[in-house]
Amino acid sequence: MLRPAATFPILLAATEPAGPWMVWRRPLAIAGLLGCVASLVASGVLTVRLIVPAALVWSYVPIAQVLALVAVTWRRRRAAPYARAVDLFFAGHGPWALFLIGIATSLAFLPPEFGWTRIRIWLGGMAGVMIWSAYLDFWFFRTVYRASPAAAVRDVVLVRAISWTLIFWIFAVPDATPLGIIGQVAEAVRELTT
């Protein structure tokens, strides 16, 4: 997480055979983490009866990210096997994992009014995590797909735009028309800024 320019080439050179398990192990770990976060926030404890259904419900998040990665890198699919590329892409999710663990533990172990009233602090932290994560993804595209710096920035922006749009659309937009999406985004921005 701290030296991606040096770490991604080492991970890419690893001789572990690419297979179906490699494609899904890290996305499944992210879905499991989301299930644990939901369990902690909802009940204050980790319980299988909450983790498993929440992980299944939130599994659309890593699926959307895999779809976005495939869409952005489709023309360069021969540069790296998809199993290894997906695995390495999700290896860069450490900042998000730390952020989610921090939110879940603070909401689970502190009084609710303390955690929820600090939403602006969490949003500030999220901005830092977004930058850190984008930096990791930049080096992922530079290393795995041998992208130029400009192309790596483009790839980071495209993967984010596709996956975050899908995630937001599935999670927050009951009216899935273009005007409905714009209205929901405007309402969300209004709520966060007031």
C-alpha positions as CSV (number, residue, x, y, z in Angstrom):
1,M,0.0,0.0,0.0
2,L,2.9,2.3,0.6
3,R,5.2,1.4,-2.3
4,P,3.1,0.3,-5.2
5,A,5.6,1.1,-7.9
6,A,7.9,-1.5,-6.3
7,T,5.3,-4.0,-5.1
8,F,3.1,-4.5,-8.2
9,P,6.1,-5.8,-10.3
10,I,6.9,-8.3,-7.6
11,L,3.3,-9.5,-7.4
12,L,3.1,-9.6,-11.2
13,A,6.2,-11.8,-11.4
14,A,4.9,-14.3,-8.9
15,T,4.7,-17.8,-10.4
16,E,1.3,-18.7,-8.8
17,P,-0.8,-20.4,-11.5
18,A,-3.8,-18.3,-12.6
19,G,-7.1,-20.0,-12.2
20,P,-10.7,-19.5,-11.2
21,W,-9.8,-19.2,-7.5
22,M,-7.4,-16.5,-8.2
23,V,-10.0,-14.4,-10.0
24,W,-12.5,-14.5,-7.1
25,R,-10.5,-14.8,-3.9
26,R,-9.9,-11.1,-3.4
27,P,-13.3,-9.9,-4.6
28,L,-14.8,-12.5,-2.2
29,A,-12.7,-11.1,0.6
30,I,-14.1,-7.6,-0.2
31,A,-17.6,-8.9,-0.1
32,G,-16.8,-10.7,3.2
33,L,-15.4,-7.5,4.6
34,L,-18.6,-5.6,3.6
35,G,-20.6,-8.3,5.3
36,C,-18.5,-7.9,8.5
37,V,-18.9,-4.1,8.4
38,A,-22.7,-4.5,8.1
39,S,-22.8,-7.0,11.0
40,L,-20.7,-4.7,13.2
41,V,-22.7,-1.6,12.4
42,A,-26.1,-3.3,12.8
43,S,-25.4,-5.3,15.9
44,G,-22.1,-4.4,17.4
45,V,-20.8,-8.0,16.9
46,L,-19.6,-10.2,14.2
47,T,-22.2,-12.9,13.6
48,V,-22.4,-15.4,10.8
49,R,-26.2,-14.9,10.5
50,L,-25.6,-11.2,9.6
51,I,-22.3,-11.5,7.8
52,V,-23.3,-14.1,5.1
53,P,-26.5,-12.4,3.9
54,A,-24.9,-8.9,4.0
55,A,-21.9,-10.2,2.1
56,L,-24.2,-11.7,-0.5
57,V,-26.2,-8.5,-0.8
58,W,-23.1,-6.3,-1.1
59,S,-21.3,-8.7,-3.5
60,Y,-22.5,-6.4,-6.3
61,V,-19.7,-4.0,-5.3
62,P,-16.7,-6.2,-6.3
63,I,-18.7,-7.6,-9.2
64,A,-19.2,-4.0,-10.5
65,Q,-15.5,-3.4,-10.1
66,V,-14.6,-6.5,-12.0
67,L,-16.9,-5.6,-14.8
68,A,-15.5,-2.1,-15.0
69,L,-11.9,-3.4,-15.1
70,V,-12.8,-5.8,-17.8
71,A,-14.6,-3.1,-19.8
72,V,-11.6,-0.7,-19.5
73,T,-8.9,-3.2,-20.3
74,W,-10.8,-5.4,-22.9
75,R,-8.6,-4.3,-25.8
76,R,-5.4,-5.0,-23.8
77,R,-6.6,-8.4,-22.4
78,R,-3.5,-10.2,-23.8
79,A,-1.2,-8.0,-21.7
80,A,-2.0,-10.0,-18.5
81,P,-4.2,-13.0,-17.8
82,Y,-7.5,-11.7,-16.3
83,A,-7.2,-13.9,-13.3
84,R,-3.9,-12.3,-12.3
85,A,-5.1,-8.8,-13.3
86,V,-8.3,-9.0,-11.2
87,D,-6.3,-10.4,-8.3
88,L,-3.7,-7.6,-8.5
89,F,-6.4,-5.0,-8.9
90,F,-8.1,-6.0,-5.7
91,A,-4.7,-6.2,-3.9
92,G,-4.9,-2.4,-4.1
93,H,-8.0,-2.2,-2.0
94,G,-6.1,-1.9,1.3
95,P,-6.9,1.7,1.9
96,W,-10.7,1.1,1.5
97,A,-10.5,-1.9,3.8
98,L,-8.8,0.1,6.5
99,F,-11.3,2.9,6.1
100,L,-14.3,0.5,6.3
101,I,-12.8,-1.3,9.4
102,G,-12.4,2.1,11.0
103,I,-16.0,3.2,10.3
104,A,-17.4,-0.2,11.5
105,T,-15.5,-0.3,14.7
106,S,-16.2,3.3,15.6
107,L,-20.0,2.8,14.9
108,A,-20.0,-0.5,16.7
109,F,-18.2,0.5,19.9
110,L,-19.0,4.2,20.3
111,P,-22.4,5.7,21.1
112,P,-24.4,6.0,17.9
113,E,-24.8,9.8,18.2
114,F,-21.0,10.2,18.4
115,G,-20.3,8.1,15.3
116,W,-23.1,9.3,13.1
117,T,-22.7,13.0,14.0
118,R,-19.1,12.8,12.8
119,I,-20.1,12.0,9.2
120,R,-18.2,15.0,7.9
121,I,-15.0,13.7,9.4
122,W,-15.6,10.3,7.8
123,L,-16.2,12.1,4.4
124,G,-12.9,13.9,4.8
125,G,-11.1,10.6,5.5
126,M,-12.9,9.1,2.5
127,A,-11.4,11.8,0.3
128,G,-7.9,10.8,1.5
129,V,-8.7,7.2,0.9
130,M,-9.9,7.9,-2.6
131,I,-6.7,9.7,-3.5
132,W,-4.6,6.9,-1.9
133,S,-6.6,4.2,-3.7
134,A,-6.3,6.1,-7.1
135,Y,-2.6,6.2,-6.6
136,L,-2.5,2.5,-6.1
137,D,-4.7,1.9,-9.1
138,F,-2.4,4.2,-11.2
139,W,0.5,2.0,-10.5
140,F,-1.6,-1.1,-11.1
141,F,-2.3,0.1,-14.7
142,R,1.3,1.3,-15.2
143,T,2.7,-2.1,-14.1
144,V,0.2,-4.7,-15.2
145,Y,-1.0,-3.1,-18.5
146,R,2.2,-1.1,-19.1
147,A,0.2,2.0,-19.6
148,S,1.8,5.4,-20.1
149,P,1.2,7.8,-17.2
150,A,-1.6,9.6,-19.2
151,A,-3.3,6.3,-20.1
152,A,-3.0,5.0,-16.5
153,V,-4.8,8.2,-15.3
154,R,-7.5,7.6,-18.0
155,D,-7.9,4.0,-16.9
156,V,-8.2,5.0,-13.2
157,V,-10.9,7.6,-14.1
158,L,-12.8,5.2,-16.3
159,V,-12.8,2.3,-13.9
160,R,-14.0,4.6,-11.1
161,A,-16.7,6.2,-13.3
162,I,-18.1,2.9,-14.5
163,S,-17.9,1.0,-11.2
164,W,-19.1,3.9,-8.9
165,T,-21.9,4.7,-11.3
166,L,-23.1,1.0,-11.2
167,I,-22.7,0.8,-7.4
168,F,-24.5,4.1,-6.8
169,W,-27.2,3.2,-9.3
170,I,-27.9,-0.2,-7.7
171,F,-27.7,1.0,-4.1
172,A,-29.4,4.4,-4.1
173,V,-31.5,4.9,-7.2
174,P,-35.0,3.5,-7.1
175,D,-35.9,5.5,-10.2
176,A,-33.4,4.2,-12.7
177,T,-34.0,6.7,-15.4
178,P,-31.4,9.4,-16.4
179,L,-33.5,12.1,-14.8
180,G,-34.1,9.9,-11.7
181,I,-30.3,9.3,-11.3
182,I,-29.6,13.1,-11.6
183,G,-32.2,13.9,-9.1
184,Q,-30.9,11.3,-6.6
185,V,-27.3,12.6,-7.0
186,A,-28.5,16.1,-6.4
187,E,-30.5,15.1,-3.4
188,A,-27.5,13.2,-1.9
189,V,-25.2,16.2,-2.5
190,R,-27.8,18.5,-0.8
191,E,-28.0,16.2,2.2
192,L,-24.3,16.0,2.6
193,T,-23.7,19.8,2.3
194,T,-26.5,20.9,4.8
